Amino acid sequence: MRLTDAANAKSLLRIIQSIPSPKAEPFKLWLAQVGSDRLDEIENPELATRRTRELYKAKGYTDDWIEKRMRSIAIHEELTGEWKNRGVKEEIEYAILTAEISKATFGLTPSEYKHIKNLKSQNLRDHMTDLELIFSMLGEASTKEIAVNTDTHGFDENKKAAKQGGKIA
């Protein structure tokens, strides 16, 4: 109805950086600190892990849940690394394979699961219970083992492994 300018977060941060007003200075200092922190994390990834744990703690998660969530991140990264080595290249393929594991494990795709939990843009796994995280990890770890043991190659073979891994969970 109206002509409107819009910008994503990255563009908004660039606009703020260009504002010459002294009132923008505290925000610019904060941006510089965040950038410096991220550069430190590139040099020492343990800092990023510590920051992630602190963020979850600040959101009220228990130490036990945080440990499961951190482990689930590691297992998911191991699986996607294995998929990459086995010829899965496109982001959409990763999403489809992950959805196959979820369907076989929970009977729902991640988007259907998010809808049931009334989540919009939030990360589904950040809203899973301990058992849901455990079953997700089991499905992904099983999928990785099946891919390795059957020497899968390409999307189609990995899709079969994803369904089998999810069924195990």
C-alpha positions in Angstrom: 0.0 0.0 0.0 2.9 2.3 0.8 6.4 2.7 -0.7 8.6 1.4 2.1 12.3 0.9 2.4 13.4 -2.3 4.2 16.7 -3.7 5.3 18.0 -6.9 6.8 20.1 -6.9 10.0 23.4 -6.7 8.2 22.3 -3.7 6.2 20.9 -1.9 9.3 24.2 -2.4 11.1 26.1 -0.9 8.1 23.7 2.1 8.1 24.3 2.6 11.9 28.1 2.4 11.3 27.8 5.3 8.8 25.8 7.7 11.1 28.1 10.5 12.2 26.0 11.4 15.3 27.6 11.1 18.8 24.4 9.4 19.9 25.3 6.4 17.6 28.8 6.1 19.2 27.7 3.7 22.0 26.2 1.3 19.5 29.3 1.6 17.3 31.5 0.7 20.3 29.2 -2.3 21.0 29.5 -3.4 17.3 33.3 -3.1 17.6 33.3 -5.2 20.7 31.1 -7.9 19.2 33.4 -8.0 16.1 36.4 -8.3 18.3 34.8 -11.1 20.3 34.0 -13.0 17.1 37.6 -12.6 15.9 38.9 -14.0 19.2 36.5 -17.0 18.8 38.0 -17.7 15.4 41.4 -17.9 17.0 40.1 -19.9 20.0 36.9 -21.8 19.2 36.6 -22.8 22.9 35.5 -19.2 23.5 32.5 -19.7 21.2 31.5 -22.9 23.0 31.8 -21.1 26.3 29.7 -18.2 25.0 27.0 -20.6 23.7 26.8 -22.3 27.1 26.5 -19.0 28.9 23.7 -17.9 26.5 21.8 -21.1 27.2 22.3 -20.7 30.9 21.1 -17.1 30.7 17.9 -18.3 29.0 17.3 -20.6 32.0 18.3 -24.0 30.7 19.7 -26.5 33.1 23.3 -27.7 32.9 22.1 -31.2 32.1 20.0 -29.9 29.2 22.9 -27.7 28.0 25.2 -30.7 27.9 22.7 -32.6 25.8 22.2 -29.7 23.5 25.9 -29.2 23.0 26.4 -32.9 22.3 23.5 -32.8 19.8 25.2 -29.9 17.9 28.4 -32.0 17.7 26.6 -35.1 16.5 24.7 -33.0 13.8 28.0 -31.5 12.7 29.6 -34.9 12.4 26.7 -36.1 10.3 26.7 -33.2 8.0 30.4 -33.5 7.6 29.9 -37.2 6.7 27.2 -36.2 4.2 29.5 -33.7 2.6 32.2 -36.3 2.2 29.7 -38.6 0.6 28.5 -36.2 -2.1 25.7 -34.3 -0.5 26.4 -30.7 -1.5 23.3 -28.5 -1.6 21.7 -26.9 1.5 18.3 -28.1 0.4 19.6 -31.7 0.4 20.9 -31.4 3.9 17.4 -30.1 4.9 15.6 -33.0 3.1 17.9 -35.6 4.7 17.4 -34.1 8.2 13.7 -34.0 7.6 13.8 -37.7 6.7 15.5 -38.6 10.0 12.9 -36.5 11.9 9.9 -38.1 10.0 11.2 -41.6 10.8 12.0 -40.7 14.4 9.0 -38.5 15.4 6.6 -38.9 12.5 7.0 -35.2 11.8 9.2 -33.1 9.6 11.0 -30.3 11.5 8.6 -27.7 10.0 5.6 -29.7 11.2 7.2 -30.2 14.6 7.8 -26.4 14.9 4.2 -25.8 14.0 3.0 -28.1 16.8 5.3 -26.4 19.3 4.1 -23.0 18.0 7.6 -21.9 17.0 8.2 -19.3 14.2 11.8 -18.5 13.6 13.2 -20.1 16.7 15.5 -23.1 16.6 13.4 -26.3 17.1 16.2 -28.1 19.0 16.4 -25.3 21.5 12.8 -26.1 22.4 13.2 -29.9 22.7 13.0 -31.8 25.9 15.8 -34.0 27.1 14.2 -37.1 25.5 13.5 -35.3 22.2 17.2 -34.3 22.1 18.3 -37.8 22.9 16.2 -39.3 20.2 17.4 -36.7 17.6 21.0 -37.5 18.5 20.3 -41.2 18.2 18.7 -40.8 14.8 21.6 -38.7 13.5 24.3 -40.9 15.0 22.7 -44.0 13.6 22.4 -42.4 10.2 26.1 -41.5 10.2 27.0 -45.1 11.2 24.8 -46.5 8.5 26.3 -44.2 5.9 29.8 -45.2 6.9 29.1 -48.9 7.1 27.3 -49.1 3.8 29.6 -46.6 2.1 26.8 -44.4 0.8 27.4 -42.0 -2.0 25.2 -39.2 -3.2 21.8 -37.9 -2.1 19.6 -40.9 -2.9 21.8 -43.5 -1.0 22.1 -41.1 2.0 18.3 -40.5 2.0 17.8 -44.3 2.5 20.4 -44.2 5.3 18.6 -41.2 6.9 15.3 -43.1 6.9 16.9 -46.2 8.5 18.7 -44.1 11.1 15.5 -42.3 12.0 13.7 -45.6 12.3 16.4 -46.8 14.8 15.7 -43.8 17.0 
